[in-house]
């Protein structure tokens, strides 16, 4: 009797570079079915392969549940728990290998977050909404430290996000990353949460016109609905700010650069000089942003009394669609 391809997998595993394909093959051939003849040793081997693949790449197949349960949901929960547990254990091992991890003196993260995002919120929202939006952003910013990294990895909404956060944290303390392909970033956003590396606390502005926290906070505006915050809303104004999808990165980059120009320039002449310096020196690496449009919006903002409203006007849904009506509240030009 000829052996099935899946059965051969156990005897001839094939390429170690394709563990996900091998695992998928086993499940497709129903070797994990309750009435299968798969041994406990073979199941363990598949589980180990899945863990290794996840730790090396951050990838896993959500339709493959190598940790069995009484139903689909229980199997999914057990799979998630197993992969996260392995991730947390490896992060702890890598962290313990760092002899002198950086120490962050900052303890009041909320106060620091407020000082960074308050000018942007005050410029974009009416006074009646500013306190609620600032409070939201204070809660949204999560700084990755040795004290909370395990909790963050456990509660991250997706396994891929947890893997990215693990690498972000490891890089920030000088530990070995899980993979050479891990992105070199100081933070990331997931829905309405901004995860920030302690590198930001040590040096929040490595470049004169960069501020990661402001950039990511700007993304919260189009991800968070107004109704749960008790803010005035309508069918056409459901989110904090109605930013056109195509303009979301442009909006965030403009808010980031404009916030820095305001901090560094205490006079109109100084701000114009900073704008020229920015145009000459700064190079966007994000292909989703039109550099000329970005510079034009930023110039318009710097020339105005309330540049925040001009950034919003240029990036809002109605303006991006060529409509005359805007969703701007209490515009102050």
DODREN-464265 format. One line per 5 residues: their letters; for each residue x negated, y negated, z of N, C-alpha, C. Coordinates in nm, 2 decimals. Layout:
! residues N
A	X:Y:Z:X:Y:Z:X:Y:Z  ...
This chain:
! residues 333
XXXXX	-0.09:0.12:0.00:0.00:0.00:0.00:-0.09:-0.12:0.00  -0.06:-0.22:-0.09:-0.14:-0.34:-0.10:-0.11:-0.44:0.01  -0.22:-0.49:0.07:-0.20:-0.59:0.18:-0.15:-0.72:0.13  -0.07:-0.79:0.21:-0.03:-0.93:0.17:-0.14:-1.02:0.18  -0.13:-1.14:0.10:-0.24:-1.24:0.11:-0.26:-1.29:0.25
XXXXX	-0.15:-1.30:0.33:-0.16:-1.36:0.46:-0.23:-1.26:0.55  -0.20:-1.13:0.53:-0.27:-1.03:0.62:-0.42:-1.03:0.59  -0.46:-1.05:0.46:-0.60:-1.06:0.43:-0.67:-1.18:0.49  -0.59:-1.28:0.52:-0.65:-1.40:0.58:-0.72:-1.37:0.71  -0.66:-1.28:0.79:-0.72:-1.25:0.92:-0.86:-1.18:0.90
XXXXX	-0.87:-1.10:0.79:-0.99:-1.02:0.76:-1.09:-1.10:0.68  -1.03:-1.19:0.59:-1.12:-1.27:0.50:-1.07:-1.41:0.51  -1.11:-1.49:0.61:-1.05:-1.62:0.64:-1.06:-1.72:0.53  -1.16:-1.70:0.44:-1.17:-1.80:0.33:-1.25:-1.92:0.38  -1.23:-2.03:0.31:-1.30:-2.15:0.34:-1.27:-2.21:0.47
XXXXX	-1.37:-2.24:0.56:-1.34:-2.30:0.68:-1.30:-2.45:0.67  -1.32:-2.50:0.55:-1.28:-2.64:0.52:-1.13:-2.65:0.49  -1.06:-2.54:0.49:-0.92:-2.54:0.46:-0.83:-2.48:0.56  -0.85:-2.51:0.69:-0.78:-2.44:0.80:-0.63:-2.47:0.79  -0.59:-2.59:0.75:-0.45:-2.62:0.74:-0.38:-2.53:0.63
XXXXX	-0.45:-2.51:0.52:-0.40:-2.43:0.41:-0.38:-2.29:0.46  -0.48:-2.24:0.54:-0.48:-2.10:0.59:-0.37:-2.08:0.69  -0.35:-2.18:0.78:-0.24:-2.17:0.87:-0.10:-2.17:0.80  -0.09:-2.26:0.70:0.04:-2.27:0.63:0.07:-2.14:0.56  -0.04:-2.07:0.51:-0.02:-1.94:0.44:0.03:-1.84:0.53
XXXXX	-0.02:-1.84:0.65:0.03:-1.74:0.75:0.18:-1.76:0.78  0.22:-1.88:0.80:0.35:-1.91:0.84:0.45:-1.88:0.72  0.40:-1.92:0.60:0.48:-1.89:0.48:0.51:-1.74:0.46  0.42:-1.66:0.51:0.44:-1.52:0.49:0.50:-1.46:0.62  0.55:-1.54:0.70:0.63:-1.50:0.82:0.55:-1.42:0.92
XXXXX	0.42:-1.44:0.92:0.35:-1.36:1.02:0.37:-1.41:1.16  0.43:-1.53:1.18:0.46:-1.58:1.31:0.61:-1.55:1.35  0.68:-1.48:1.27:0.82:-1.44:1.30:0.82:-1.35:1.42  0.94:-1.35:1.50:0.94:-1.27:1.62:0.92:-1.13:1.60  0.96:-1.07:1.48:0.95:-0.93:1.45:0.82:-0.89:1.38
XXXXX	0.73:-0.99:1.37:0.60:-0.96:1.30:0.51:-0.88:1.38  0.41:-0.83:1.31:0.31:-0.74:1.38:0.19:-0.81:1.42  0.19:-0.94:1.42:0.07:-1.02:1.45:0.04:-1.00:1.59  -0.09:-0.98:1.62:-0.14:-0.95:1.75:-0.16:-1.08:1.83  -0.17:-1.08:1.96:-0.20:-1.19:2.04:-0.33:-1.26:2.00
XXXXX	-0.43:-1.17:1.97:-0.56:-1.22:1.93:-0.55:-1.30:1.80  -0.47:-1.25:1.71:-0.46:-1.33:1.58:-0.39:-1.46:1.60  -0.29:-1.46:1.68:-0.22:-1.59:1.71:-0.31:-1.69:1.78  -0.39:-1.64:1.87:-0.49:-1.73:1.94:-0.59:-1.78:1.83  -0.63:-1.70:1.74:-0.72:-1.75:1.64:-0.66:-1.86:1.55
XXXXX	-0.53:-1.84:1.52:-0.46:-1.95:1.44:-0.45:-2.07:1.53  -0.42:-2.06:1.65:-0.40:-2.18:1.74:-0.54:-2.25:1.75  -0.64:-2.18:1.77:-0.77:-2.24:1.78:-0.81:-2.31:1.65  -0.77:-2.26:1.53:-0.80:-2.32:1.40:-0.72:-2.45:1.39  -0.60:-2.45:1.44:-0.51:-2.57:1.43:-0.57:-2.68:1.52
XXXXX	-0.61:-2.64:1.64:-0.67:-2.74:1.73:-0.80:-2.80:1.67  -0.88:-2.72:1.62:-1.01:-2.77:1.56:-0.98:-2.86:1.44  -0.88:-2.82:1.36:-0.85:-2.91:1.25:-0.79:-3.04:1.29  -0.71:-3.04:1.39:-0.65:-3.17:1.45:-0.76:-3.25:1.51  -0.85:-3.20:1.59:-0.96:-3.27:1.65:-1.05:-3.33:1.55
XXXXX	-1.07:-3.26:1.44:-1.17:-3.31:1.34:-1.11:-3.41:1.24  -0.98:-3.40:1.22:-0.92:-3.49:1.12:-0.80:-3.57:1.17  -0.74:-3.54:1.28:-0.62:-3.61:1.32:-0.50:-3.56:1.25  -0.51:-3.45:1.17:-0.40:-3.40:1.09:-0.34:-3.27:1.15  -0.21:-3.26:1.14:-0.15:-3.13:1.17:-0.02:-3.12:1.09
XXXXX	0.03:-3.00:1.07:0.15:-2.98:0.99:0.27:-2.98:1.09  0.36:-3.08:1.09:0.47:-3.08:1.19:0.57:-2.96:1.17  0.56:-2.90:1.06:0.65:-2.78:1.03:0.59:-2.65:1.08  0.47:-2.65:1.13:0.41:-2.53:1.17:0.40:-2.53:1.32  0.46:-2.43:1.39:0.46:-2.42:1.53:0.40:-2.29:1.57
XXXXX	0.27:-2.30:1.60:0.20:-2.18:1.64:0.21:-2.15:1.79  0.27:-2.24:1.86:0.30:-2.22:2.00:0.45:-2.19:2.01  0.49:-2.07:2.03:0.63:-2.03:2.02:0.71:-2.08:2.13  0.84:-2.10:2.10:0.94:-2.14:2.20:1.07:-2.07:2.17  1.17:-2.08:2.26:1.30:-2.02:2.24:1.38:-2.08:2.12
XXXXX	1.34:-2.21:2.09:1.41:-2.27:1.98:1.31:-2.37:1.91  1.35:-2.43:1.80:1.26:-2.52:1.72:1.21:-2.63:1.81  1.29:-2.69:1.89:1.25:-2.81:1.97:1.15:-2.77:2.07  1.17:-2.65:2.14:1.08:-2.61:2.24:0.94:-2.58:2.18  0.94:-2.51:2.06:0.82:-2.48:1.99:0.74:-2.61:1.95
XXXXX	0.82:-2.71:1.91:0.76:-2.84:1.87:0.69:-2.91:1.99  0.76:-2.90:2.10:0.71:-2.96:2.22:0.58:-2.89:2.27  0.58:-2.76:2.26:0.47:-2.69:2.31:0.35:-2.71:2.21  0.37:-2.72:2.09:0.27:-2.75:1.99:0.21:-2.89:2.02  0.29:-2.99:2.04:0.25:-3.12:2.06:0.17:-3.13:2.19
XXXXX	0.22:-3.06:2.30:0.15:-3.06:2.43:0.01:-2.99:2.41  0.00:-2.89:2.34:-0.13:-2.82:2.32:-0.23:-2.90:2.25  -0.19:-2.97:2.14:-0.28:-3.05:2.06:-0.32:-3.18:2.14  -0.23:-3.24:2.21:-0.26:-3.36:2.29:-0.36:-3.32:2.41  -0.33:-3.20:2.47:-0.41:-3.16:2.58:-0.55:-3.14:2.54
XXXXX	-0.57:-3.08:2.42:-0.71:-3.06:2.37:-0.77:-3.19:2.34  -0.70:-3.28:2.28:-0.75:-3.42:2.25:-0.80:-3.49:2.38  -0.72:-3.49:2.48:-0.75:-3.55:2.61:-0.88:-3.49:2.67  -0.89:-3.36:2.66:-1.00:-3.29:2.72:-1.13:-3.33:2.65  -1.13:-3.33:2.51:-1.24:-3.37:2.44:-1.28:-3.52:2.46
XXXXX	-1.18:-3.60:2.47:-1.21:-3.74:2.50:-1.28:-3.76:2.63  -1.23:-3.68:2.73:-1.29:-3.69:2.87:-1.44:-3.64:2.86  -1.46:-3.53:2.79:-1.60:-3.48:2.77:-1.69:-3.58:2.71  -1.65:-3.64:2.60:-1.73:-3.75:2.53:-1.75:-3.87:2.62  -1.65:-3.90:2.70:-1.66:-4.02:2.79:-1.76:-3.99:2.90
XXXXX	-1.75:-3.88:2.95:-1.84:-3.84:3.07:-1.99:-3.84:3.02  -2.01:-3.82:2.89:-2.15:-3.82:2.84:-2.21:-3.96:2.83  -2.13:-4.06:2.84:-2.18:-4.20:2.83:-2.24:-4.24:2.97  -2.37:-4.27:2.98:-2.43:-4.30:3.11:-2.38:-4.43:3.17  -2.37:-4.53:3.09:-2.33:-4.67:3.14:-2.22:-4.73:3.05
XXXXX	-2.10:-4.69:3.07:-1.99:-4.74:2.99:-1.97:-4.89:3.02  -1.93:-4.97:2.92:-1.91:-5.12:2.95:-1.81:-5.14:3.06  -1.83:-5.25:3.13:-1.74:-5.28:3.24:-1.67:-5.41:3.20  -1.54:-5.41:3.21:-1.46:-5.53:3.18:-1.42:-5.60:3.31  -1.46:-5.73:3.31:-1.43:-5.81:3.43:-1.29:-5.85:3.43
XXXXX	-1.23:-5.87:3.31:-1.09:-5.92:3.30:-1.00:-5.82:3.37  -0.91:-5.87:3.46:-0.81:-5.78:3.52:-0.67:-5.82:3.49  -0.65:-5.95:3.47:-0.51:-6.00:3.44:-0.49:-6.00:3.29  -0.46:-5.89:3.23:-0.44:-5.88:3.09:-0.32:-5.96:3.04  -0.22:-5.97:3.12:-0.10:-6.04:3.08:-0.13:-6.19:3.06
XXXXX	-0.21:-6.25:3.15:-0.25:-6.39:3.15:-0.33:-6.42:3.02  -0.42:-6.33:2.99:-0.51:-6.35:2.87:-0.42:-6.33:2.75  -0.33:-6.24:2.74:-0.25:-6.22:2.63:-0.16:-6.35:2.61  -0.11:-6.40:2.72:-0.02:-6.51:2.71:-0.10:-6.63:2.65  -0.22:-6.65:2.70:-0.30:-6.77:2.65:-0.33:-6.76:2.50
XXXXX	-0.34:-6.64:2.45:-0.37:-6.62:2.31:-0.24:-6.64:2.22  -0.13:-6.59:2.26:-0.01:-6.58:2.17:0.09:-6.70:2.20  0.08:-6.76:2.31:0.17:-6.87:2.34:0.18:-6.98:2.24  0.06:-7.03:2.19:0.07:-7.14:2.08:0.15:-7.09:1.96  0.13:-6.97:1.92:0.20:-6.91:1.80:0.35:-6.90:1.83
XXXXX	0.38:-6.85:1.94:0.53:-6.83:1.98:0.59:-6.97:1.99  0.53:-7.06:2.05:0.58:-7.20:2.07:0.60:-7.27:1.94  0.52:-7.24:1.84:0.53:-7.30:1.71:0.63:-7.23:1.62  0.67:-7.11:1.64:0.76:-7.03:1.56:0.90:-7.02:1.61  0.92:-7.03:1.74:1.05:-7.01:1.80:1.10:-7.13:1.87
XXXXX	1.23:-7.15:1.88:1.29:-7.26:1.96:1.26:-7.24:2.10  1.27:-7.35:2.18:1.24:-7.34:2.32:1.33:-7.24:2.40  1.45:-7.22:2.35:1.54:-7.13:2.42:1.50:-6.98:2.41  1.41:-6.95:2.32:1.37:-6.81:2.29:1.22:-6.79:2.33  1.15:-6.89:2.35:1.00:-6.87:2.37:0.97:-6.78:2.49
XXXXX	1.03:-6.80:2.60:1.00:-6.73:2.72:1.02:-6.58:2.70  1.13:-6.54:2.64:1.16:-6.40:2.61:1.06:-6.34:2.52  1.02:-6.41:2.41:0.93:-6.36:2.31:0.79:-6.34:2.38  0.75:-6.44:2.45:0.62:-6.43:2.52:0.61:-6.31:2.61  0.72:-6.29:2.69:0.73:-6.18:2.78:0.72:-6.05:2.71
XXXXX	0.79:-6.04:2.59:0.78:-5.92:2.51:0.64:-5.89:2.46  0.57:-5.99:2.42:0.43:-5.97:2.37:0.34:-5.93:2.48  0.36:-5.99:2.60:0.28:-5.95:2.71:0.29:-5.80:2.74  0.41:-5.75:2.73:0.44:-5.60:2.75:0.38:-5.52:2.64  0.38:-5.58:2.52:0.34:-5.50:2.40:0.19:-5.48:2.39
XXXXX	0.11:-5.56:2.45:-0.03:-5.55:2.44:-0.08:-5.44:2.54  -0.14:-5.34:2.49:-0.20:-5.23:2.57:-0.35:-5.22:2.55  -0.43:-5.26:2.65:-0.57:-5.25:2.64:-0.62:-5.12:2.68  -0.70:-5.05:2.60:-0.75:-4.92:2.63:-0.87:-4.92:2.72  -0.85:-4.86:2.84:-0.95:-4.86:2.95:-0.97:-4.72:3.00
XXXXX	-1.07:-4.70:3.08:-1.09:-4.57:3.14:-0.98:-4.53:3.23  -0.91:-4.63:3.28:-0.80:-4.61:3.38:-0.67:-4.57:3.32  -0.65:-4.60:3.19:-0.52:-4.57:3.13:-0.53:-4.48:3.00  -0.65:-4.45:2.96:-0.66:-4.38:2.83:-0.58:-4.25:2.82  -0.58:-4.17:2.93:-0.51:-4.04:2.93:-0.36:-4.07:2.92
XXXXX	-0.31:-4.17:2.99:-0.17:-4.20:2.98:-0.13:-4.25:2.84  -0.22:-4.33:2.78:-0.19:-4.38:2.65:-0.19:-4.27:2.55  -0.28:-4.17:2.56:-0.29:-4.06:2.46:-0.17:-3.97:2.48  -0.12:-3.96:2.60:-0.01:-3.87:2.63:0.12:-3.93:2.58  0.13:-4.06:2.59:0.26:-4.13:2.55:0.26:-4.19:2.41
XXXXX	0.15:-4.18:2.33:0.15:-4.23:2.20:0.26:-4.16:2.12  0.33:-4.23:2.03:0.45:-4.17:1.97:0.42:-4.06:1.87  0.30:-4.06:1.81:0.26:-3.96:1.71:0.13:-3.90:1.74  0.11:-3.78:1.70:-0.02:-3.72:1.72:-0.13:-3.79:1.64  -0.10:-3.83:1.52:-0.20:-3.90:1.44:-0.24:-4.04:1.51
XXXXX	-0.14:-4.10:1.57:-0.17:-4.23:1.65:-0.26:-4.20:1.76  -0.23:-4.09:1.84:-0.31:-4.05:1.95:-0.46:-4.03:1.91  -0.48:-3.96:1.80:-0.61:-3.94:1.75:-0.69:-4.07:1.71  -0.62:-4.16:1.65:-0.68:-4.29:1.61:-0.71:-4.36:1.74  -0.63:-4.36:1.84:-0.65:-4.43:1.96:-0.77:-4.37:2.04
XXXXX	-0.78:-4.24:2.03:-0.89:-4.17:2.10:-1.02:-4.21:2.04  -1.03:-4.22:1.91:-1.15:-4.27:1.84:-1.18:-4.41:1.87  -1.08:-4.49:1.87:-1.09:-4.64:1.90:-1.15:-4.65:2.04  -1.10:-4.58:2.14:-1.15:-4.59:2.27:-1.29:-4.54:2.29  -1.32:-4.42:2.22:-1.46:-4.37:2.23:-1.56:-4.47:2.17
XXXXX	-1.53:-4.53:2.06:-1.62:-4.62:2.00:-1.64:-4.74:2.09  -1.54:-4.78:2.16:-1.55:-4.90:2.25:-1.64:-4.88:2.37  -1.66:-4.76:2.41:-1.74:-4.73:2.53:-1.88:-4.68:2.48  -1.90:-4.67:2.35:-2.03:-4.62:2.30:-2.04:-4.47:2.30  -1.93:-4.40:2.30:-1.93:-4.25:2.30:-1.92:-4.20:2.16
XXXXX	-1.95:-4.07:2.14:-1.94:-4.01:2.01:-1.80:-4.00:1.97  -1.77:-4.03:1.84:-1.64:-4.03:1.78:-1.60:-3.88:1.75  -1.48:-3.85:1.74:-1.43:-3.72:1.70:-1.47:-3.68:1.56  -1.48:-3.79:1.47:-1.51:-3.76:1.33:-1.59:-3.88:1.28  -1.68:-3.85:1.18:-1.75:-3.96:1.12:-1.65:-4.05:1.03
XXXXX	-1.54:-3.99:1.00:-1.44:-4.07:0.91:-1.35:-4.15:0.99  -1.36:-4.16:1.13:-1.28:-4.24:1.21:-1.29:-4.38:1.17  -1.18:-4.46:1.17:-1.18:-4.60:1.13:-1.25:-4.68:1.23  -1.33:-4.78:1.19:-1.40:-4.87:1.28:-1.31:-4.99:1.30  -1.23:-4.98:1.40:-1.13:-5.09:1.43:-1.14:-5.12:1.57
XXXXX	-1.08:-5.24:1.61:-1.08:-5.28:1.75:-0.94:-5.27:1.81  -0.84:-5.21:1.73:-0.71:-5.19:1.77:-0.62:-5.15:1.66  -0.49:-5.12:1.70:-0.39:-5.09:1.60:-0.26:-5.11:1.65  -0.16:-5.13:1.57:-0.02:-5.15:1.61:0.07:-5.03:1.57  0.16:-5.00:1.65:0.26:-4.89:1.63:0.39:-4.95:1.67
XXXXX	0.48:-4.97:1.57:0.61:-5.03:1.60:0.59:-5.16:1.68  0.63:-5.17:1.81:0.62:-5.30:1.88:0.51:-5.29:1.98  0.42:-5.20:1.97:0.31:-5.19:2.07:0.17:-5.22:2.00  0.09:-5.31:2.06:-0.04:-5.34:2.01:-0.15:-5.28:2.10  -0.22:-5.18:2.05:-0.32:-5.12:2.12:-0.45:-5.19:2.09
XXXXX	-0.52:-5.23:2.20:-0.64:-5.32:2.18:-0.76:-5.25:2.25  -0.87:-5.25:2.19:-1.00:-5.20:2.24:-1.06:-5.29:2.34  -1.13:-5.24:2.44:-1.20:-5.33:2.53:-1.31:-5.41:2.47  -1.34:-5.38:2.34:-1.44:-5.46:2.27:-1.38:-5.60:2.25  -1.25:-5.61:2.24:-1.18:-5.74:2.22:-1.20:-5.82:2.35
XXXXX	-1.20:-5.75:2.47:-1.21:-5.82:2.59:-1.36:-5.87:2.61  -1.45:-5.80:2.56:-1.59:-5.83:2.57:-1.63:-5.94:2.47  -1.56:-5.94:2.35:-1.59:-6.04:2.25:-1.46:-6.06:2.16  -1.37:-6.14:2.20:-1.24:-6.15:2.13:-1.25:-6.21:1.99  -1.36:-6.28:1.97:-1.37:-6.35:1.83:-1.51:-6.32:1.78
XXXXX	-1.54:-6.20:1.73:-1.67:-6.17:1.67:-1.70:-6.25:1.55  -1.59:-6.30:1.48:-1.61:-6.39:1.37:-1.52:-6.51:1.40  -1.56:-6.63:1.36:-1.50:-6.75:1.40:-1.35:-6.76:1.37  -1.30:-6.69:1.27:-1.16:-6.71:1.23:-1.08:-6.58:1.25  -1.14:-6.49:1.34:-1.07:-6.36:1.36:-1.01:-6.36:1.50
XXXXX	-0.89:-6.30:1.52:-0.84:-6.28:1.65:-0.74:-6.16:1.63  -0.78:-6.04:1.66:-0.70:-5.93:1.64:-0.57:-5.93:1.71  -0.57:-5.98:1.84:-0.45:-5.98:1.92:-0.34:-6.07:1.85  -0.38:-6.18:1.81:-0.28:-6.27:1.74:-0.23:-6.20:1.61  -0.32:-6.14:1.53:-0.28:-6.08:1.41:-0.18:-5.97:1.43
XXXXX	-0.20:-5.88:1.53:-0.11:-5.77:1.56:0.02:-5.82:1.62  0.01:-5.92:1.71:0.13:-5.98:1.77:0.22:-6.03:1.66  0.16:-6.09:1.55:0.24:-6.14:1.44:0.33:-6.03:1.38  0.27:-5.91:1.38:0.35:-5.80:1.32:0.46:-5.76:1.40  0.46:-5.78:1.53:0.57:-5.74:1.62:0.69:-5.82:1.58
XXXXX	0.68:-5.94:1.53:0.79:-6.02:1.50:0.89:-5.96:1.40  0.83:-5.89:1.30:0.92:-5.83:1.20:0.95:-5.68:1.24  0.90:-5.63:1.35:0.93:-5.49:1.39:1.04:-5.49:1.50  1.05:-5.60:1.57:1.14:-5.60:1.69:1.27:-5.67:1.66  1.38:-5.60:1.70:1.51:-5.66:1.68:1.54:-5.76:1.79
XXXXX	1.63:-5.85:1.75:1.66:-5.96:1.84:1.77:-5.92:1.94  1.86:-5.84:1.90:1.97:-5.80:1.99:1.93:-5.74:2.12  1.84:-5.64:2.13:1.80:-5.59:2.26:1.74:-5.69:2.36  1.69:-5.80:2.30:1.63:-5.91:2.39:1.73:-6.01:2.43  1.86:-5.99:2.38:1.96:-6.09:2.41:1.95:-6.21:2.34
XXXXX	1.88:-6.21:2.22:1.87:-6.33:2.14:1.98:-6.34:2.03  2.01:-6.46:1.99:2.11:-6.48:1.89:2.07:-6.40:1.76  2.16:-6.33:1.70:2.13:-6.25:1.59:2.25:-6.25:1.49  2.23:-6.21:1.37:2.34:-6.19:1.27:2.30:-6.08:1.18  2.39:-6.06:1.08:2.36:-5.95:0.98:2.23:-5.98:0.90
XXXXX	2.21:-6.10:0.88:2.09:-6.14:0.80:1.97:-6.19:0.88  1.99:-6.18:1.01:1.88:-6.22:1.10:1.88:-6.12:1.22  1.83:-6.00:1.19:1.83:-5.89:1.29:1.70:-5.89:1.37  1.59:-5.93:1.31:1.46:-5.92:1.37:1.42:-6.05:1.42  1.31:-6.05:1.51:1.27:-6.18:1.57:1.24:-6.28:1.46
XXXXX	1.17:-6.24:1.35:1.15:-6.32:1.23:1.17:-6.23:1.11  1.24:-6.29:1.01:1.27:-6.21:0.89:1.15:-6.24:0.79  1.05:-6.16:0.80:0.93:-6.17:0.71:0.95:-6.08:0.60  0.93:-6.13:0.48:0.94:-6.04:0.36:0.83:-5.93:0.37  0.88:-5.81:0.32:0.78:-5.69:0.34:0.65:-5.72:0.26
XXXXX	0.66:-5.78:0.15:0.54:-5.80:0.07:0.44:-5.90:0.14  0.50:-5.99:0.22:0.43:-6.10:0.28:0.38:-6.07:0.43  0.41:-5.95:0.48:0.38:-5.92:0.62:0.23:-5.94:0.66  0.15:-5.88:0.58:0.00:-5.89:0.61:-0.04:-6.03:0.58  0.01:-6.10:0.48:-0.03:-6.24:0.46:0.01:-6.32:0.58
XXXXX	0.13:-6.30:0.63:0.18:-6.37:0.74:0.08:-6.35:0.86  0.05:-6.23:0.89:-0.04:-6.20:1.00:-0.18:-6.26:0.99  -0.23:-6.25:0.87:-0.37:-6.31:0.85:-0.36:-6.46:0.86  -0.26:-6.52:0.81:-0.24:-6.67:0.82:-0.23:-6.71:0.97  -0.15:-6.64:1.04:-0.13:-6.67:1.18:-0.26:-6.66:1.26
XXXXX	-0.34:-6.55:1.22:-0.47:-6.53:1.29:-0.56:-6.64:1.26  -0.58:-6.68:1.13:-0.68:-6.78:1.10:-0.63:-6.92:1.15  -0.50:-6.95:1.14:-0.45:-7.08:1.18:-0.47:-7.10:1.33  -0.45:-6.99:1.41:-0.47:-7.00:1.55:-0.61:-7.03:1.59  -0.70:-6.98:1.51:-0.84:-7.01:1.54:-0.88:-7.15:1.50
XXXXX	-0.83:-7.20:1.39:-0.85:-7.33:1.34:-0.80:-7.43:1.45  -0.69:-7.40:1.51:-0.63:-7.49:1.61:-0.72:-7.49:1.74  -0.77:-7.37:1.77:-0.86:-7.36:1.89:-0.99:-7.44:1.87  -1.05:-7.42:1.75:-1.18:-7.48:1.72:-1.18:-7.62:1.68  -1.06:-7.67:1.63:-1.06:-7.80:1.58:-0.96:-7.89:1.66
XXXXX	-1.02:-7.99:1.73:-0.94:-8.07:1.82:-0.89:-8.20:1.75  -0.93:-8.22:1.63:-0.88:-8.34:1.55:-0.84:-8.30:1.41  -0.76:-8.37:1.34:-0.72:-8.34:1.20:-0.84:-8.32:1.11  -0.94:-8.41:1.13:-1.06:-8.41:1.04:-1.14:-8.28:1.07  -1.15:-8.24:1.20:-1.22:-8.12:1.23:-1.15:-8.00:1.18
XXXXX	-1.02:-8.00:1.18:-0.94:-7.88:1.13:-0.96:-7.87:0.98  -0.96:-7.98:0.91:-0.98:-7.98:0.77:-1.12:-7.92:0.73  -1.22:-7.96:0.81:-1.36:-7.91:0.79:-1.36:-7.76:0.81  -1.29:-7.72:0.92:-1.29:-7.57:0.94:-1.21:-7.50:0.83  -1.11:-7.56:0.78:-1.04:-7.50:0.66:-1.13:-7.48:0.54
XXXXX	-1.22:-7.58:0.52:-1.31:-7.57:0.41:-1.42:-7.46:0.44  -1.46:-7.46:0.56:-1.56:-7.35:0.60:-1.50:-7.22:0.58  -1.37:-7.20:0.62:-1.30:-7.07:0.61:-1.29:-7.03:0.46  -1.25:-7.13:0.38:-1.24:-7.10:0.24:-1.37:-7.06:0.17  -1.48:-7.11:0.22:-1.61:-7.08:0.16:-1.67:-6.95:0.21
XXXXX	-1.64:-6.92:0.34:-1.71:-6.81:0.40:-1.63:-6.68:0.42  -1.50:-6.70:0.44:-1.42:-6.58:0.47:-1.37:-6.51:0.35  -1.38:-6.38:0.35:-1.34:-6.29:0.24:-1.25:-6.18:0.29  -1.13:-6.18:0.24:-1.03:-6.08:0.28:-1.06:-5.95:0.22  -1.05:-5.84:0.29:-1.08:-5.71:0.24:-0.95:-5.63:0.22
XXXXX	-0.83:-5.69:0.25:-0.70:-5.63:0.24:-0.65:-5.65:0.11  -0.63:-5.54:0.03:-0.58:-5.56:-0.11:-0.43:-5.60:-0.12  -0.36:-5.58:0.00:-0.22:-5.62:-0.01:-0.20:-5.77:0.00  -0.31:-5.85:0.02:-0.29:-5.99:0.04:-0.36:-6.06:-0.08  -0.28:-6.15:-0.14:-0.33:-6.23:-0.25:-0.42:-6.34:-0.19
XXXXX	-0.55:-6.34:-0.22:-0.64:-6.44:-0.16:-0.60:-6.59:-0.19  -0.56:-6.61:-0.31:-0.53:-6.75:-0.35:-0.40:-6.80:-0.27  -0.30:-6.71:-0.27:-0.18:-6.74:-0.20:-0.21:-6.76:-0.05  -0.29:-6.68:0.01:-0.33:-6.69:0.15:-0.39:-6.82:0.18  -0.49:-6.86:0.10:-0.56:-6.99:0.12:-0.47:-7.10:0.10
XXXXX	-0.37:-7.09:0.00:-0.28:-7.20:-0.02:-0.18:-7.22:0.10  -0.14:-7.11:0.15:-0.05:-7.12:0.27:-0.12:-7.18:0.39  -0.25:-7.13:0.41:-0.32:-7.18:0.52:-0.35:-7.33:0.51  -0.38:-7.37:0.39:-0.41:-7.52:0.36:-0.28:-7.60:0.39  -0.17:-7.55:0.35:-0.04:-7.62:0.37:-0.02:-7.63:0.52
XXXXX	-0.05:-7.52:0.60:-0.03:-7.52:0.74:-0.12:-7.63:0.81  -0.24:-7.63:0.77:-0.34:-7.72:0.84:-0.30:-7.87:0.81  -0.25:-7.89:0.69:-0.21:-8.03:0.66:-0.08:-8.08:0.73  0.00:-7.98:0.78:0.13:-8.02:0.84:0.11:-8.04:0.99  0.22:-8.11:1.05:0.22:-8.13:1.19:0.24:-8.00:1.27
XXXXX	0.34:-7.92:1.22:0.36:-7.79:1.28:0.33:-7.68:1.17  0.21:-7.64:1.16:0.17:-7.55:1.05:0.24:-7.41:1.07  0.28:-7.37:1.19:0.34:-7.24:1.21:0.47:-7.23:1.13  0.55:-7.34:1.13:0.67:-7.33:1.05:0.65:-7.32:0.90  0.54:-7.38:0.86:0.51:-7.37:0.71:0.46:-7.23:0.68
XXXXX	0.39:-7.17:0.76:0.35:-7.03:0.74:0.48:-6.94:0.73  0.57:-6.96:0.83:0.69:-6.88:0.83:0.77:-6.91:0.71  0.79:-7.03:0.67:0.86:-7.07:0.55:0.81:-7.00:0.42  0.68:-7.00:0.41:0.62:-6.94:0.29:0.63:-6.78:0.29  0.65:-6.72:0.40:0.65:-6.58:0.41:0.79:-6.52:0.44
XXXXX	0.89:-6.60:0.46:1.02:-6.55:0.50:1.08:-6.48:0.39  1.19:-6.40:0.42:1.25:-6.32:0.32:1.32:-6.40:0.21  1.39:-6.51:0.24:1.46:-6.59:0.14:1.36:-6.66:0.05  1.26:-6.72:0.11:1.16:-6.79:0.03:1.09:-6.70:-0.07  1.05:-6.58:-0.02:0.98:-6.48:-0.10:1.07:-6.43:-0.22
XXXXX	1.21:-6.44:-0.20:1.30:-6.40:-0.31:1.34:-6.52:-0.40  1.28:-6.64:-0.37:1.31:-6.75:-0.45:1.44:-6.82:-0.41  1.50:-6.80:-0.29:1.62:-6.86:-0.25:1.59:-6.99:-0.19  1.69:-7.08:-0.18:1.66:-7.21:-0.13:1.69:-7.21:0.02  1.78:-7.12:0.07:1.80:-7.12:0.22:1.70:-7.05:0.29
XXXXX	1.65:-7.09:0.40:1.55:-7.02:0.48:1.61:-6.99:0.62  1.54:-6.90:0.69:1.58:-6.85:0.82:1.50:-6.93:0.93  1.45:-7.04:0.90:1.37:-7.11:1.00:1.45:-7.19:1.10  1.41:-7.17:1.22:1.49:-7.23:1.33:1.41:-7.35:1.38  1.49:-7.46:1.39:1.43:-7.59:1.45:1.30:-7.63:1.38
XXX	1.30:-7.63:1.25:1.18:-7.66:1.17:1.13:-7.80:1.21  1.00:-7.81:1.23:0.94:-7.94:1.26:0.82:-7.96:1.17  0.84:-8.04:1.07:0.74:-8.06:0.97:0.64:-8.17:1.01
